[in-house]
Amino acid sequence: ATSTGPSVDTELAIYLQWKMRIGATISAHDTRNQLHLILLRNQAVYDSLTNPTPWDIEENHRRGEILPGPDFELRAGSFGSSWFRRFRLKNKISKRIPTTKMRDDVPEDFEKKKDKFVHILSYVIHKHEVPDYLVVGADETCTRFIPQQRFTYANKGEHRVRCLEVGREKAAMTTTLAVAADGHVLPAQLIFAGKTPRCLPQMTTVGGKQVPLEVPNMFLDFTPTHWQDEKSFIRYVEQVIVPYRERKVSENQLHKAQVMVFILDLHYSHITAKVRAFMKENFIIPVYIPAQCTDQMQVCDTVVNAPFKRAMREAWVTYTSS
């Protein structure tokens, strides 16, 4: 990888390795088209290749350097598993798990922020006598329809590993997960990309109109980008959080104005004036996790998201193999 991103050879190597891992045939036509797309994305590299002859291209190929694409007919099998092994050894590339943050991403004042957050949370719980089943933490996580490859390739010794994807990078939804302090898991919100309810899965016809089919323990929603926004988060609080609070208050014979504590990160959809006003109307007090501390202090980040995504990958494997 270079300072501006992976090289053309690295992108091609990862693409071909991905093809081999799923058992797909690597043809000259497929390799040529993929090279052409990569070179178009790397316009500076593409412009530097001025009228190469077939002999230049073949020589570059023998040296393991850049191949400039669709004007030259590559031989089938040119990029096999042995070529990829040689490429890895030559460029000192190792198999790695992609990282999302730098190792030293924890802020310098993390302990101070953590102590302040714990103090505020403890104070609110004690002041309002909030039981553990009314202390709820929630978080959004991106869920891909087709699971992302767990491994990629990067230079040995790299602290930050970028994951390159092939195909439909935006084929995903956002899942909002919430869990109470007593271990109870609340219904999940699944946010799909679209502007009308027709983007939702499992549509059914009621009274001559198409409406989403109700899924147990799931709240299906949509936004133009599938990411959480102010309106979708208010709908989530209205459809999931408020009914949960009311049910627990009724079951345990608590006062109707019993407060619920809602632990959230500082995503913009959680902190707008409308969101805060709506939660206040429904006796919900938000407690926000400090910036850059969610991967250490947010329950969903540290406990819930990983098993959820692992179950999603296992479900995908079961579905595709059945």
N, C-alpha and C positions, 0 to 999 in steps of 0.2 A: 504494500500500500504506500501511496505517496502522501505528501502533506495535504493535498487537495482531494484525496480519495483513492480508491483502488485503481490500479492500472487496467488497461484493456485486457492484458493477458490474465490478470487476476480475475476479472469479471468473467471472462470466457472459461477459465478453469473451473470456477465455482459453478457456472451454468452447466458445463458438461458433466461435472461430478454429480450434480443434482439429477441430470438425465440418467446417468448410470445407476444411481441409487434407486430410482423408481423402475428400473428395468427397461427404459425406453431405448429404441434404436437410435444411434447417433449417425446420421447420414451427412454426406457432404453438403447437400442442399440445406439441411437444418443448421449445420455449423456456419455456413456462409451467410445465411439470413441473420443469425444471431450476431455474428461479427459486424454485419452492416449496421444493425440497430445500435450496437455498443459504440461503434465509431461515430454514428450520428449524434449520440448523446455526448460524446467527448469531442466536441467540434474542433477544439484546438489540435488534438491529435490527428483528427481527420484531415484538417487543412495542411498539416505538415507533410502529408504523404502526397507528393506531387508527381503524378504520372509514373508510378512504379511499373516496371516491366514484369512479365511473368517470372523471369529468371530472378529478379530482385525479391519477389514474393517468396519463391521457393527457397532461396538462400536464407531469407529471414525465418522461414518456417524451420529449416534445419537448425538454425541457431536458437530457436525458441523465442523469437522476437515477434513484434506486432505483424499481424496479417491484415491487409487492408480491404478485405471484403468481397463484394459480389461479382467483381469483374474477373475473378480467377476461379476456375473450377477445381476445388479441392478434391483430393482423392478420398473415397469412402474409407473410413478407418484411420484417417490421419491422426485423429486425436483419440487414442485408446487409453486404457488404464495404465499401460507402461509409460506412455508419454506424460500422463498426469503425475505419476510417481517421480519421474525425472524432473518435471517442472517444480514439484514441491521441494525436492532436494536442492535443486539449483538455486531457488529463490528463498530457501530457508523458511518455508511456510509450514505451519503446524495446524492440526485439527483443534478447533477451539469452540467454546460455547460463547455466543454473542453476549456482550455486556451492554447495559443501558446507561450506566453512570461510571464516572471515574472513581477509582478506589478512594481518593481523598476528597470525595464530594461532600462529606459530612462537614457542616459549618464549624468554624473554630469555637463559637459560643454554643455548641450543641448542648452541653450539660446545663448551661444557664437557661436555655430555652426549654429543655425538658423539665427542669425543676419548676419553672414558672407555669408550664402547661399542667403538670401534676397538681400544683397548688390550686390553680383555678378550677380544675375538674373536681378536686376533692372538696373545695369550698362550696361549689354549686350543689353537689350531691348531698353534702351534709346540711346545707341551709334548707333545701327543699325536701329532705328526707326521701330521696329517690331510691327505690328498690333496684336491685341489679337487673331485673327483667325490663326495666324502663331506661336503662343506660345502653344505648345502641350506637354502634359505629358503622359507617357506610363508606363505600368507595366504588368508583367506576373503573372498569378494566376493559381493554380492547380484546374482543374474542373473534378470532378468524374462523370463517366457515371451513377453510381447509387449513389444518394446523401447519404452522411454520416449522421448517426444519430446525432441529435443536442445535445442530452443529454447523459451523462454517469454517473457513480457512483464513488465517492471518499470519503476518510475520511473527516469527518467534520472539518472545519478550514483549509484545505489544500489551499495554495495560488496558486499552480500549479496543474492542473488536466490533466492527460494523457488520451488520448482517445484510447481505444483498438478497433480494427476492426476485423471483421470476414469475411473470404472469400478472394475475389480478391482485395487485397490492392493496386495493381498497375493498376487497371482498371480505368485509368484516362487519360486526355490530359491536355496540357498547353494552356491557352487562353491569348493572348496578347491584352490588351484593351488600347485604347488611346482616349483622349478627349482634345479638344482645349479650350483655355481660354474663348472663346465666347459661350461654351456649345456644340459645334458640336462634335458628336461622330464619330470617324473614323472606317472603317471596321476592324473587329477583325481577328486576326491570330489564327487558331486552329492547334495546333501541336500534331500529333498522334505518337504513338510509332511504329517504323518500319524502315526498311532499303530500301524499294522500294515504289513507289507510290501505289502499290497494298494494302498497309495498310490503305489507305484513304477510307472513306465511299462513297457510291453512285457512284461507278464506272460505266462508260458507254463505249461503243465501237465506236470508230471513225477510219475509214480506216483499219479495222481489228485489231486495237490495243485498249487495255483498257486504258482509261485516266480518271482522276477524273472529275466528273460533276461539273461545275461551280455553286457556291452557291452565291446568291446576298449578298453583304456586308460582305462576309467572304473570307478569304484567307486560304485555306487548305494547311498544310505543314506537314512534318514529320522529326523526328530525331530518332536515335536508342533508346533513353530513354524517349522520349516525352518532355524532358526539353529543354529550349532555349539554343542554342550554338551559336558560332560565325557565322557559315554559315547560319543558319536559321534566325538569327537576321538581317544579311545583306539582305537576301531575303525579310524579312518583310519591311525593310526600302525601298528597291527597288520597291516592289510591292504595298505598301500602303502609306508610308510617302512621298516619292518623287512625286508620281502622285498627292497626295493631295496638296503639296506645289505648284506644277506647275499649277494645276487647279485654286487655289486661286490667284496666281500671275496673271494669265490670266484674271480671272473674274474681278479683281479689277484694272487691267491695271497698275501693278507695274513693276519696273525694273526687267529684267530677273535674275539679280544677287541678288534679294532681299533675305535677310537672314531669316531663320526659326530657332526658338529656340526649342530644344528638351530636355525636362526635364526627366532624367532617374535616377535610383538608380545605385549602384556600383557593380551590378552583372558582373561577368567576361565577359559575352558575349557582354556587352555594352561598354567596355573600351579597347578592344584590338586595336593594331595599325591599323589593316586592317579595322575595323569598323570605327574608327575615321577618317581614310583617305577617306573612302567611303563617309562618311557624309560631310566631307570638300569639296569633289568634287561636291557635290550636294547642296552646300550653306546651310548646316545644322550645327548649333552650339549646341553641347550638353552641358547641365548644369547639374551637378551631385549632387544629394541629399547626404548629409553627412551620413556616416555609423551610424547605429542604430537609425536613425531619420525618416525612411520612414513611419512608422505607425503614425507619427505625422505630417509629412510635404508633403507626396506624395498624390496627388489629387486622384489617382485611389484607393489607400489604404483607404483613409478617406471618399470618396464619391461614387466611381463607383463600386468597387468590391462587396460590400454587396448587393445592389439591383440586380446586375447581377446574383449572386449566388442564391438569393431568387427567382428570375424569373426561374432559371434553376430547382430548387426544385419544384416549382409550375408546370412547364412544365412536369417534370417527373411524378408527381401525376396525372396530366390530361391525360398523355399518357397511364399510367398503368391502369387507371380506365375506359378508353374508350373502 
